[in-house]
Amino acid sequence: MKVSFDERVVLCPADPDMMQDNADMQDNDADRAEKGPALQRGMIALRGAYHPETLPRVLALFAQRSLVPTQLNARRTEEHLVIDIEFEHSDEALVDTLLGKLRALFLVERAMQVEGLLTD
């Protein structure tokens, strides 16, 4: 199949009933968000080995806890990979557990929670 970037591609026609179901789901998500616990912003900074497995292993710990980073910065220094991860959470105990798991990773040299730098 050849696709031109100038042409509009439609994979399936829009179903009005499906669109209504999506609108209902968005309303339910909004209701759930109002009733749920308030989210706090957190940031973890870590230094690990400059190795292809470092970043995937760090992000896997976030994924296991259903956390999606709101911001991620990874940069290489001469010998290390420095990673800053900003995320939203509702439980401080979850952050403590996550820090413990990060520190236990063989490829991570240091992990710490950054406080006081995040502004709304």
Beta strands, then each sheet from edge to edge (+ up, - down):
strand 1: 40-49
strand 2: 71-76
strand 3: 80-89
strand 4: 108-114
sheet 1: 2+ 3- 1+ 4-
end
